[in-house]
């Protein structure tokens, strides 16, 4: 259930809104601006209903602080206030509020305005999802993965942890496309993506680089043996066949891996060495893995 935060010093307004909205949303409440800001940061509601006239900091100051904080800047705000002047409404909207509702309010109007904002929120989430994920496999895009790799690398350096990058390339994938069609190839890619997700942990990242090539970021790898075990599991799982339109389809994979800090200390170098190692596997016969070595 999506949560809405009400920031209003009048408990009667909070109770009324809770009664009118609680059937559809989880209601959070704060009777002061300072408390409301803290709740917004901790609970991350999808929407905030904000009074303007309150003891302490007023609603105008609250929205300024919310917008100035990266943790809360994207949470939409609707002013719900007894200030009826055009000047106040213009000022509230100029500060970034999505809507402005006057008190005393009609619950049907409040619900309708909230429903409109929820549609906008859903549209933004859909756009963000499409922008950040591969439309075929649902995996994060390379851009998202590179951002995560940078963050993971910084964390590994701070915590003195190991980090591995894997390049996974499907063997003879062109044969599948040429023989059974691109729909079959798409089915293979989706199947492979899911198999890799099932092997790695939630804290790891899997992304489609392009074509039939996938990059995997494994955080907190204890040692080379742990990495090799993970690679071996991937090789075995990816070799399992699947059926598509009555045809038995099977692909294998070639995997190259590099480790921080053993092989490189930058994101670019880790990726380059994993990629180079993957091509060594290809030349050596495919359907295998190899951890980077400068020998």
C-alpha positions as CSV (number, residue, x, y, z in Angstrom):
1,X,0.0,0.0,0.0
2,X,1.4,3.4,-1.0
3,X,2.0,5.8,1.9
4,X,0.9,9.5,2.1
5,X,2.4,11.8,4.7
6,X,0.2,14.5,6.2
7,X,1.9,17.4,7.9
8,X,-0.6,19.5,9.7
9,X,-0.7,20.9,13.3
10,X,-4.5,20.4,13.5
11,X,-5.2,16.8,14.7
12,X,-8.8,17.1,13.5
13,X,-7.6,17.6,9.9
14,X,-5.3,14.6,10.3
15,X,-8.1,12.4,11.6
16,X,-10.4,13.6,8.8
17,X,-7.9,12.8,6.1
18,X,-7.0,9.5,7.7
19,X,-10.7,8.6,7.7
20,X,-11.1,9.6,4.0
21,X,-7.9,8.2,2.6
22,X,-6.9,5.3,5.0
23,X,-8.9,2.7,2.9
24,X,-6.5,3.2,0.0
25,X,-3.3,4.5,1.4
26,X,-1.1,4.0,4.4
27,X,-1.3,7.3,6.3
28,X,1.7,8.9,8.0
29,X,1.3,12.0,10.1
30,X,3.3,14.8,11.7
31,X,2.0,17.8,13.6
32,X,5.1,20.0,12.9
33,X,7.3,20.8,9.9
34,X,10.5,19.5,11.5
35,X,8.9,16.2,12.4
36,X,7.4,15.9,9.0
37,X,10.8,16.4,7.3
38,X,12.3,13.7,9.4
39,X,9.4,11.3,8.6
40,X,9.7,12.0,4.9
41,X,13.4,11.2,5.0
42,X,13.0,8.0,6.9
43,X,9.7,6.6,5.4
44,X,9.9,8.0,1.9
45,X,6.1,8.5,1.3
46,X,5.0,8.7,-2.3
47,X,3.1,12.0,-1.6
48,X,3.0,14.7,1.0
49,X,-0.1,16.8,2.0
50,X,1.3,19.9,3.6
51,X,-0.3,22.7,5.7
52,X,1.2,26.1,5.5
53,X,0.4,27.9,8.8
54,X,2.0,25.8,11.6
55,X,4.0,26.6,14.7
56,X,7.8,26.6,14.2
57,X,8.7,26.4,10.5
58,X,5.8,27.0,8.1
59,X,4.8,24.9,5.1
60,X,6.7,27.2,2.7
61,X,9.9,26.5,4.6
62,X,9.2,22.8,4.8
63,X,8.9,22.4,1.0
64,X,12.1,24.4,0.6
65,X,14.0,22.0,2.8
66,X,12.4,19.0,1.2
67,X,13.4,20.1,-2.2
68,X,16.9,21.0,-1.1
69,X,17.5,17.4,0.2
70,X,18.3,14.7,-2.4
71,X,16.5,12.1,-0.2
72,X,13.2,14.0,-0.4
73,X,13.4,16.3,-3.4
74,X,11.4,14.0,-5.7
75,X,8.5,13.5,-3.3
76,X,5.5,15.4,-4.7
77,X,3.8,17.9,-2.4
78,X,0.2,19.1,-2.3
79,X,-0.5,22.2,-0.1
80,X,-3.7,21.8,1.9
81,X,-4.2,25.1,3.6
82,X,-6.5,27.8,4.9
83,X,-4.6,30.5,3.0
84,X,-6.8,31.4,0.1
85,X,-5.1,34.3,-1.6
86,X,-3.9,34.0,-5.2
87,X,-0.5,35.3,-4.0
88,X,0.0,32.4,-1.5
89,X,-1.2,29.8,-4.1
90,X,1.2,31.3,-6.7
91,X,4.1,31.3,-4.1
92,X,3.4,27.7,-3.1
93,X,3.3,26.5,-6.7
94,X,6.5,28.4,-7.5
95,X,8.3,26.6,-4.7
96,X,7.6,23.3,-6.4
97,X,4.2,22.1,-5.1
98,X,2.2,19.9,-7.5
99,X,-1.2,21.2,-6.3
100,X,-2.9,23.7,-3.9
101,X,-6.1,22.8,-2.1
102,X,-8.0,25.2,0.1
103,X,-9.5,24.5,3.5
104,X,-12.1,23.6,4.4
105,X,-11.7,20.9,1.8
106,X,-14.1,18.4,0.3
107,X,-12.8,14.9,0.6
108,X,-14.0,14.0,-2.9
109,X,-11.8,16.8,-4.3
110,X,-8.8,15.7,-2.2
111,X,-9.2,12.1,-3.3
112,X,-9.5,13.2,-7.0
113,X,-6.4,15.5,-6.8
114,X,-4.4,12.7,-5.1
115,X,-5.5,10.2,-7.8
116,X,-4.2,12.5,-10.4
117,X,-0.8,12.8,-8.7
118,X,-0.7,9.0,-8.3
119,X,-1.2,8.6,-12.1
120,X,1.7,11.1,-12.7
121,X,3.9,9.2,-10.2
122,X,3.2,5.9,-12.0
123,X,4.0,7.4,-15.4
124,X,7.3,8.8,-14.1
125,X,8.1,5.4,-12.6
126,X,7.4,3.7,-15.9
127,X,9.5,6.2,-17.8
128,X,12.4,5.7,-15.3
129,X,12.1,1.9,-15.5
130,X,12.2,2.0,-19.3
131,X,15.1,4.4,-19.3
132,X,17.1,2.3,-16.8
133,X,16.3,-1.2,-17.9
134,X,16.8,-3.3,-21.1
135,X,13.3,-3.7,-22.6
136,X,13.9,-7.4,-23.5
137,X,15.5,-8.9,-20.4
138,X,14.5,-6.3,-17.8
139,X,18.1,-6.1,-16.7
140,X,19.6,-2.7,-15.8
141,X,21.2,-0.8,-18.6
142,X,25.0,-0.5,-19.0
143,X,24.8,3.1,-17.7
144,X,23.1,2.0,-14.5
145,X,25.5,-0.8,-14.1
146,X,28.5,1.4,-14.5
147,X,27.1,3.8,-11.8
148,X,26.7,0.8,-9.5
149,X,30.2,-0.5,-10.3
150,X,31.7,2.9,-9.4
151,X,29.8,2.8,-6.0
152,X,30.7,-0.8,-5.4
153,X,34.3,-0.1,-6.1
154,X,34.4,2.9,-3.7
155,X,32.7,0.7,-1.0
156,X,35.2,-2.1,-1.6
157,X,38.1,0.3,-1.2
158,X,36.7,1.7,2.1
159,X,35.9,-1.7,3.5
160,X,39.0,-3.5,2.2
161,X,36.8,-6.0,0.3
162,X,37.2,-7.8,-3.0
163,X,35.0,-7.2,-6.0
164,X,34.7,-9.2,-9.2
165,X,33.6,-8.2,-12.7
166,X,32.4,-11.0,-15.1
167,X,31.9,-10.7,-18.8
168,X,29.5,-13.4,-20.0
169,X,29.1,-14.0,-23.8
170,X,26.9,-16.7,-25.3
171,X,28.5,-19.2,-27.6
172,X,27.1,-19.7,-31.1
173,X,24.2,-17.4,-30.4
174,X,24.2,-16.3,-34.1
175,X,23.3,-19.9,-35.0
176,X,20.1,-19.7,-32.8
177,X,19.0,-16.5,-34.5
178,X,19.8,-17.8,-38.0
179,X,18.3,-21.2,-37.6
180,X,15.2,-20.6,-35.4
181,X,14.7,-16.8,-35.8
182,X,15.2,-13.8,-33.7
183,X,12.1,-14.5,-31.5
184,X,13.9,-17.7,-30.4
185,X,17.1,-15.7,-29.8
186,X,15.1,-13.3,-27.6
187,X,13.6,-16.2,-25.7
188,X,17.1,-17.5,-25.0
189,X,18.3,-14.1,-23.8
190,X,15.4,-13.7,-21.4
191,X,16.0,-17.3,-20.1
192,X,19.8,-16.6,-19.7
193,X,19.2,-13.4,-17.8
194,X,16.9,-15.1,-15.4
195,X,19.3,-18.0,-14.8
196,X,22.1,-15.5,-14.0
197,X,19.8,-13.6,-11.6
198,X,19.0,-16.8,-9.9
199,X,22.7,-17.6,-9.3
200,X,23.9,-14.2,-8.0
201,X,22.8,-12.4,-4.9
202,X,20.4,-9.5,-4.6
203,X,23.4,-7.2,-3.8
204,X,25.1,-8.1,-7.1
205,X,24.3,-6.5,-10.4
206,X,23.6,-8.1,-13.8
207,X,23.3,-6.0,-16.9
208,X,23.0,-6.5,-20.6
209,X,25.9,-4.8,-22.4
210,X,24.4,-5.4,-25.8
211,X,23.6,-8.3,-28.1
212,X,24.3,-11.5,-26.2
213,X,26.9,-10.1,-23.9
214,X,26.2,-9.6,-20.2
215,X,28.2,-8.0,-17.4
216,X,28.0,-9.2,-13.8
217,X,29.3,-7.3,-10.7
218,X,29.9,-9.6,-7.7
219,X,30.3,-7.7,-4.5
220,X,32.2,-8.9,-1.4
221,X,33.9,-11.9,-3.1
222,X,36.0,-13.6,-0.3
223,X,38.6,-15.2,-2.5
224,X,39.4,-16.5,-6.0
225,X,38.0,-19.9,-5.1
226,X,34.6,-18.4,-4.3
227,X,34.6,-16.6,-7.6
228,X,35.5,-19.8,-9.5
229,X,32.7,-21.6,-7.8
230,X,30.3,-18.9,-8.9
231,X,31.6,-19.1,-12.5
232,X,31.3,-22.8,-12.6
233,X,27.7,-22.7,-11.3
234,X,26.9,-20.2,-14.1
235,X,28.5,-22.4,-16.8
236,X,26.5,-25.4,-15.6
237,X,23.2,-23.6,-15.3
238,X,23.5,-21.7,-18.6
239,X,24.2,-25.0,-20.5
240,X,20.8,-26.4,-19.6
241,X,18.6,-26.5,-22.7
242,X,15.2,-24.9,-23.1
243,X,12.2,-25.6,-25.4
244,X,10.8,-23.0,-27.7
245,X,8.0,-23.7,-30.2
246,X,8.7,-27.4,-30.1
247,X,12.5,-26.9,-30.6
248,X,15.1,-27.8,-28.1
249,X,17.4,-24.8,-27.8
250,X,20.8,-24.9,-26.1
251,X,23.6,-22.3,-25.8
252,X,26.7,-22.3,-23.7
253,X,28.7,-19.4,-22.4
254,X,32.2,-18.1,-22.2
255,X,33.0,-16.1,-19.0
256,X,36.0,-13.9,-18.2
257,X,36.5,-12.5,-14.7
258,X,38.7,-9.9,-13.0
259,X,39.1,-9.1,-9.4
260,X,39.7,-5.9,-7.4
261,X,42.3,-5.3,-6.0
262,X,44.1,-8.3,-7.4
263,X,44.0,-7.4,-11.1
264,X,43.0,-3.8,-11.3
265,X,41.9,-0.9,-9.1
266,X,39.7,1.1,-11.5
267,X,36.3,0.3,-13.0
268,X,37.6,0.7,-16.6
269,X,40.5,-1.7,-16.0
270,X,38.4,-4.3,-14.3
271,X,36.0,-4.3,-17.2
272,X,38.8,-4.4,-19.8
273,X,40.5,-7.3,-18.2
274,X,37.3,-9.3,-17.8
275,X,36.5,-8.7,-21.5
276,X,40.0,-9.7,-22.6
277,X,39.8,-12.8,-20.5
278,X,36.4,-13.8,-21.9
279,X,37.8,-13.7,-25.5
280,X,40.7,-15.9,-24.3
281,X,38.0,-18.5,-23.3
282,X,36.4,-18.1,-26.7
283,X,39.7,-18.8,-28.5
284,X,40.4,-21.8,-26.1
285,X,37.2,-23.6,-27.1
286,X,34.3,-21.8,-25.4
287,X,31.8,-23.2,-22.7
288,X,34.2,-22.4,-19.9
289,X,35.4,-19.6,-17.6
290,X,38.7,-18.1,-16.8
291,X,39.9,-15.6,-14.2
292,X,42.3,-13.0,-15.4
293,X,46.0,-13.8,-15.5
294,X,48.8,-11.7,-17.0
295,X,50.7,-14.9,-17.8
